[in-house]
Amino acid sequence: MKITIIAVGKTATSYIQNGIDTYMKRLRHYLPVELVIIPDIKQTRALTSAEQKVREGMAMLQMLQPGDRVVLLDERGVELSSRDFSERLSKRMNQGLRRLVFIIGGPYGFSDEVYTRADSLLSLSKMTFTHEMVRLFFVEQVYRAMTILAGEPYHHD
């Protein structure tokens, strides 16, 4: 199984990008993983938030392939412990899924079309974080899940 993480906009904060790079490198030891960045929409001042979500959503949907399992990182999603998240990843891996796609939305969230395509919603927390921080936190949690599945001592209960 391959994990693809799709996010809107580049990571401008260097220490956050360094952390993302570190965990992406560590993750590749366990399974194929990629982070795909959708460029920021240009000239957003002339757009409503709904129009921006639609444009970003179109770009997200173009990145998807038939058969992808799509999980949106969304504040209304289910909250899981790290161990529960690792168990869900394990189930997906055992189902023979080719590609599991996690999508981190733009500043206004997701368009209705993206919600319709999604298979599930996942929340990292009830708290609000920057999109850059969500990338780092999520990549670390995928890494943590893989170490849990491998029985490695990274995670402490």
N, C-alpha and C positions, 0 to 999 in steps of 0.2 A: 504494500500500500504506500502511496505517496501522499504526503500532506502538503497542501498548497494554502498559503495565507495570502489573501488579497487585501490591500489597504489603499486608501486614497491619500495621495500627497506624500512627498518625501519627508524623511526624518531630518530636520534641520539641526537638532541639538546633538552635538558631537558625542557627549558621554552616553546619551541614550542609544545612538547609532552603534557605538562601540559595544555596549551591552547586547544589543540585538545581534550584532555580528558574532560575538562570543558564543551566545547560545545557539545560533544557527549552525556554527561550526561544530559545536558539541553534538547537536542533534543529528547531523549527517552520519555519525557513528552508528546510529540506530536504524534509520530509515531515510529514504529520499524525502527531502523537504525543500520548498522554495518559498520565497517571499516575493510577491508580485506587487509592484507599486503602480497604481493608476495615477497618471499626472493630475495635478489640481486643475479644476475647470478654470479657464481663463475668463476674465471680464465678468466676475460674479456680481459686481455692483448692479448690473442691469438685470440680474435674475432674482426672482423670488426664491425663498428657501425650497419651495416645492419644485420649481424648475431646476434648481441645482441638484436636488435629490434625483430627479428623473434623468438628468444627463449623467450623473455619476452611476446611477443604476444601469443605464444602457451600457456603459463601459464595463461594469461588473459582469453583467449577463453575457457580454461578448467573450469574457475570459473563461466561461464555464463550458464543460463538455458533457455530452449525453452520458448518463450513468454516474456523474459526480454526486456525492452526498454533500449537501451545502448546509453549513451551520453559520448563522449570523451571530456575531458578538453584539448583543443588544441588552439594554438595561432591563427589558421585560422578560428576558430569558431565565432559564432555570439556573440556580446557583448550585455548584457542586464543590465538594471537598476535593483536594488534590488526588486523594486515593480513588474517589468515585469517578473523577475525570479519567484517571488512568484505566479504570475498569471499562469505561465507555470506549476509550480508544482501543483497548484490547478486543472488545466485541466487534468493533468495525474491522479490525485487522483480521480477525478470525472469520469474518463473513466473506472474505475474498474481494473486498472493495478495492478498486483500482486507485481511486483518488478521493480523498476527503478534503473538502475545501472549507476553510474558515474565512469569513469576510468581516473586516473591520470597516465600518462605514465612515462617511465624511462627517463634517460638523453638524449636519442636520439629520443624520440617520440614513434610513433606507427608503427607497421608493416602494410603492405598493407592488410593483412588478417584481422587485427583489424579494419582498416578503412572500409573495406567491410562490416563487421558485425555491425558497428555503425549505429544508427538511426539518430544521429545528432552530431554536434560539438558545444561546448560552450567555449568561451574565457573569462577569468577573466579580462584581460587587454592586451593592446598592449605591456606593459612592460614585462620584463623577471624576474621571481622570482625563488628561489630555490624550489625544489619539496616539501621540508618540509614546506615551507611557503605557497605554494599553498594548501596543505592539511588543514592548519589552516585557511587560508582565505576562502576556500570553505566550510568547516564545519560551520564556522561562518555565511556565507551567507545562507546556508540551514536553520540554526537556525533563522536568521533574517527573512527569507521567512515565516517560520512557525509562528513567532510572528506577522508578517503583516497579515497573513490569520486569525489569532485569534483576531485581532484588539487590540493587546497589545501595550503599549507605547514604546517598545524597539527601533523602527524605527521612525526617525523624518524626515519629508519631508521639 
